[in-house]
Amino acid sequence: MKIIDITVMSAEGLFERKGRVALNVLGILIGCAAVTGLISVADGMNNQVRDQLAIIGTNTLFIVPEEAQDAASSLSATQILTQEGISWRDRGIIESTSGVTLISEISSGVGSFTVRGESYDVKVLGVGDTFLDINQDVQMEEGRFFLRGDKAVAFVGRNIAYPPDDDEQVVAIGDRIKLTVRIKGEEKDITLRVIGILEEHGTMFGLDVDNVIGIPFKTYDQLYEQSGSCAIVQAYVEDSEKMSEVEASLEEGLGEDYFVVSPDAALDVQKQVTGTIQAVLGGIAAISMFVAGIGIVNTMAISVSERTKEIGTMKAIGAKSTDILFLFLSEALYTGFIGGTIGSSLGFFLGKLVGKFIGLPVEISLILGIGTVFFALTTSLISGASPAWRAAKMNPVEALRRE
């Protein structure tokens, strides 16, 4: 028999049993969708963290309270801690550590601001006056950043000044905005003069910089009654070759109350987390494929039994055992190809959907898609081998008698 004949006959055989075949395809589809979808999201997390660390460079260390090390290690917390932070005294130790060139406090809270009679909810960021010197990827589009003596001033993110859903500029340089926060059940107000508007930036460690109002850390400390403590300290080390030495000095000087995170350590932690996720996904895919494989074996075994007379007739008119073998293996491969292709495509689509919802750049990997389809084909081929071999070895005379 020609290959085209085997291909057409196997397709016709699947169409005749489309109900059972659909169930097999569904089992393969679920496993493939889980693999491609969630691994794409995990890879997107890795890429985002790697890109952010690459922007910051290898010269920045992050110091956080020990109890917050899980959030800080991932560098992706959406809510930076605002209480029980790093004291003035300990920030002095960090700043005086040999090798540390600059430090900047970082804390965040929530509030609302009123400008020109309109009120908006907003994330408030309290940072030191060296924040832009350390985070050089954050740039001013208009105006300037804080000076050491500034108090009741603010910079705003791009989306605060130019809301995407509004045709007009809402906040401009020189505007006075009234910031309202709730502390210990009571509202507090402060009037701020806008001195800067940031360029469009995107997220930074899980914080959407385009949608924040930034104020000097001393002003933030007084407004939110932090008693001088901040959530995170960034320490800039000019000589990157001394990073390990400075990190060790900070850990020794600060003791066990704080956790020092280097960019490399943060990336390693992120890889460990996503590695665990991928291992779990591998288990899910293996179980799903195992179940699908059992379904393929069962469907093909029933197919061989139902088509005994057909097999006997084909052999009686000259079909070889290899022709019968390839016929049934083709049906198994069709099942794997359909399930793998639809499943991997669905997984990528769902991954993109989730990424868009959570603001994560998810990239479609052609290699991952091809590998997933190949895995589905292999599973189907192995599952269909035994029934196909039994059909190929069937005696035509006995087959015709049995039917």
Buried (B, 14 or more C-beta within 10 A) or exposed (E): BEEEEBBEBBEEBBEEBEEBBBEBBBBBBBBBBBBBBBBBBBBBBBBBBBEBBEEBBEBBBBBBBEEBBEBBBBBBBBEBBBEEBBBEEBBEBBEEBEBBBBBBBBBBBEBBBBBEEEEBEBBBBBBBBBBBEBBEBBEBEBBEBBEEEBEEBBBBBBBBBBBEEEEEEBBBBEBEBEBBBEEEEEEBEBEBBBBBBBBEBBBBBBBBBBBBBBBBBBBBBBBBEBEBBBBBBBBBBEEEEBBEEBBEBBBEBBEEEBBBBBBEBBBEBBBEBBEEBBEEBEEBBBEBBBBBBEBBBBBBBEBBEEBBEBBBBBBEEEBEEEBBBBBBBBBBBBBBBBBBBBBBBBBBBBBBEBBEEEEBBBEBBEEBBEBBBEBBBBBBBBBBBEBBBBBBEBEBEEBBEEE
